[in-house]
């Protein structure tokens, strides 16, 4: 089974939060409400420096993904 790169997450206990799950390395959950990221795996110290710029790009991609998904739901 091929998994998508991003998924939307929902939780009734956090109705105002917008969760996007990134399923490729580095796997993480981001709350677009405040851009808080929780990585789902341990990140090596040497990788942290390399991922700093990549993380910024992934936040932007996650935001675009969310906007695209909302546009699809709005059309239905």
KETIMI-784338 format. One line per field, with one value per residue (C-alpha): residue number from 1; residue in three letters; x, y, z. Coordinates in Angstrom, 3 decimals, decimal comma. Layout:
# KETIMI-784338
resi: (NUM:...)
resn: (Ala:...)
x: (X:...)
y: (Y:...)
z: (Z:...)
//
This chain:
# KETIMI-784338
resi: (1:2:3:4:5:6:7:8:9:10:11:12:13:14:15:16:17:18:19:20:21:22:23:24:25:26:27:28:29:30:31:32:33:34:35:36:37:38:39:40:41:42:43:44:45:46:47:48:49:50:51:52:53:54:55:56:57:58:59:60:61:62:63:64:65:66:67:68:69:70:71:72:73:74:75:76)
resn: (Unk:Unk:Unk:Unk:Unk:Unk:Unk:Unk:Unk:Unk:Unk:Unk:Unk:Unk:Unk:Unk:Unk:Unk:Unk:Unk:Unk:Unk:Unk:Unk:Unk:Unk:Unk:Unk:Unk:Unk:Unk:Unk:Unk:Unk:Unk:Unk:Unk:Unk:Unk:Unk:Unk:Unk:Unk:Unk:Unk:Unk:Unk:Unk:Unk:Unk:Unk:Unk:Unk:Unk:Unk:Unk:Unk:Unk:Unk:Unk:Unk:Unk:Unk:Unk:Unk:Unk:Unk:Unk:Unk:Unk:Unk:Unk:Unk:Unk:Unk:Unk)
x: (0,000:1,348:0,840:0,319:2,973:0,550:-2,649:-5,113:-5,701:-8,742:-9,360:-12,606:-10,656:-8,886:-11,632:-9,733:-6,498:-5,528:-3,248:-1,273:0,755:3,875:4,593:8,018:11,300:11,303:7,875:6,015:2,676:2,250:-0,497:-1,097:-2,863:0,505:3,073:4,052:5,834:6,121:8,573:7,544:11,086:14,398:16,380:20,163:22,147:23,920:20,560:19,059:21,224:20,412:16,710:16,388:15,818:13,960:11,577:10,712:9,924:7,859:5,778:5,008:4,165:1,888:0,070:-0,374:-1,608:-4,212:-5,355:-5,644:-7,671:-10,018:-10,522:-11,509:-14,017:-15,443:-16,182:-18,209)
y: (0,000:3,396:6,041:9,705:12,177:14,154:13,341:15,576:14,780:15,577:15,260:16,166:17,117:19,870:21,316:24,508:22,765:21,808:18,759:17,664:14,451:14,106:10,433:10,647:11,259:13,191:12,001:14,577:16,062:19,804:21,882:24,616:26,690:27,582:25,750:23,486:20,377:17,067:14,691:11,031:9,683:10,570:13,032:12,610:15,618:15,840:15,694:18,520:21,132:19,799:19,601:23,176:24,604:21,502:21,812:25,354:24,073:21,198:23,604:25,571:22,345:21,205:24,545:24,287:20,702:21,838:24,702:22,333:19,838:22,576:23,769:20,235:19,951:23,393:22,270:19,252)
z: (0,000:-0,945:1,713:0,881:1,951:4,153:6,033:7,843:11,502:13,610:17,338:19,113:22,241:20,269:18,043:17,151:16,169:12,617:12,498:9,440:9,608:7,457:6,736:5,101:6,907:9,098:10,224:12,289:13,268:12,900:14,422:11,860:14,488:16,047:13,816:16,722:15,412:17,194:15,520:15,586:15,558:17,093:14,985:15,023:16,179:12,815:10,999:13,097:11,395:7,932:8,750:9,974:6,477:5,327:8,284:7,234:3,737:5,135:7,232:4,076:2,219:5,048:4,923:1,136:1,514:4,043:1,802:-1,193:0,841:2,066:-1,512:-2,532:0,336:-0,480:-4,063:-2,881)
//
